[in-house]
Amino acid sequence: MDENLDQIQEQAQENLEWLQMFPWLTLLIFTLPLILVARSKVYPSLVYVVALFLPALLSISIIFKPDMLLPAIILDLVIFAVAGFDLFTTPSAASLTAERIHQKVASLAKSTAIKFQLTNNGRRTFNVTMVDDIPEEFEVDLATFSSKIAPDETLEFEYQVTPHQRGNFPMQCLYLRVRSLFGFWKRHLILPFKSELHVYPDLKQLSHYALLARTNRLALLGVRRTRKVGQDNEFERLREYTRDDHHKNINWRSSARHNKLIVKDYQTSQSQRIIFLVDCGRMMTNESDGMSFVDHALNSTLMLSHVALSQGDSVGLICFSDKVHCFVPPRSGTGHMNQLLHACFNQFPRMVESRYDEAFLYLANRCNKRAMVVLITNVVDEVNSQQVVQYMQTVSKRHLPVSVMMRDHEIYEEAEQTESLFNAAAAAQILNWRHDVLNTLSHQGVFSLDVMPEDLTAPLINQYLEIKARHLL
């Protein structure tokens, strides 16, 4: 028995000396299997690496005790045999199916829920780690999910994403990492499952406005109730009395029934038109509150469109930069809101100079009837401001112009800082020049708004309600 053991050790020693003569062959023997399995996206795990440390430590003892060579070789073979068996227990892509469930439409800068389901079609339980195909423009609260999944079990995971850019965002697949039975191997799987998420301007503000309008609490949004000049005769609805209402509009029969004052609401003049000119040029690439000026402009545009359409008015839209990018003819009806949404959800600011002449020429050729023309832009140079003043003065002969100038936070911050007096003086000069431009527009009969982008919605709606109340259209 001892003689056979000695012969085995001598043979092993000769083979080891032969391998030492060709070290590259040893490296090839150990790495070739790993390269082959890596083609199937299978890689050794930390468990396998730790297991290989045991024969490595045992091999060090051969220096002091040569008899330990055979146990080290046997331990190596045992680990390789277990790893080889464990390799075949790694789940494949065919054993898993996935499904992603979410709404087709999301609102810019508003969180939306995405849920996906993972089903195990295999015969054993294993650990799985999942990462969804989330676009870079999305902020996600929880990106990685880990769990055990039993045979025929379906796991459901839900997370919230906040899109910071409008547009159409495809999600192509689901990334998985599964482990083998003993944990020696891990496989990276890609389960293809295509879906799309359309990110529109803020849609939740529309439902929020409708809720506050029904409960007569629009003051929470900064919308003022404007007293109408004159009265319209067509009855619209009954609502609760407020201090601005005239006592002649009180419906005494309904007030007695509800035990509180109820007044009649009358519809304002119908079939009036609003046309938005939204600048998408380089000056609208500035950001405020995490969104570009164009995003704020489109949010406010959709909000006022919703209000105007509910009043029975017609709404149109022109987006332009160095050319006109989209045009929605003015139409009425709540169904027209969908056309406005589809037209503006993929409009982005461009690093080009805005051509106001192209936009106003396009307006003149396609909109002959009198309308409230709302230009939303940002100007900080004399050339563009002169164009705005000139074209708004020209358009006032046929339409009712409203100029919306967006403020830049950085200019105001520079004007207030005291570290660099030169920068502060330059910023103050720009603000003074901007004030002169607004005064010039006001003297020419142009309604002007000078607001921060994130505060644009309420002043714009108030301006519209004031114009409607004064019957200026």
FENCORDA-V895735 format. One line per field, one symbol per residue. phi: phi as a letter, one per 40 degrees, with the letter a starting at -180 (. if undefined). psi: psi as a letter, one per 30 degrees, with the letter a starting at -180 (. if undefined). A space follows every 50 residues. Layout:
BEGIN
phi=???
psi=???
END
This chain:
BEGIN
phi=.ccccccccccccccccccccbccccccccccccccccccgbbccccccc ccccccccccccdcacccccdccccccccccccccccccccbcccbbbab baccbbbcgbcbcbbbbbbcccbacacbbbbccccccbcbcacbbbacbc dgcbcbbbabbbcbachbbcbcabcbbbbcccgcbbbcbbccacabbccb ddcccccccccccccfbccccgcccbcccgbbcccbabaccbcccccccc ccccccccgacbbcbbccdcfcbbbcbbcbcccccdbafgbcccccccdc cccccccccccgccbbabbaacaccaabccabgccccccccccbcbcbcb cbccbccccccccccbbcccaccbcbaabbbccccccccccccccccbbb cbbbbccbdccccccccbcbccccccccccccccccccccccccgccbbb bcdcbcdcccccccccccccfcc
psi=eeeeeeeeeeeeeeeeeeeffiefeeeeeefeeeeefffghklklfeeee effefeeefeffefjffgeeeeeeeeeeeeeeeeefefgkklffgkklkk kllfklkkgkklkkkkkkkjgaglklkkkkkliklffkkkejfkkklkkl kgkjkkkklkkjkgklajjkjeakkljllaefgflkkkkjjkjklkjjjl ljfffeeeeeeeeeghhffffgkkkkkkjlkkfkkelklkklffkkffgk jeeeeeefhlkklkkkklklglkkkkjjkgaefgfllkhglleeeeeeee eeeeeeeeeffglkklkkklcflkelkjkkllkfffeeeeefeffgklkk ilkkjeeeeeeeeeffjflkljjjjjakkgleeeeeeeeeeeeefffelj kkkjkkkkeeeeeefflgejeeeeeeeeeeeeeeeeeeeeeefggkkkkj lkefgeeeeeeeeeeeeeeghf.
END
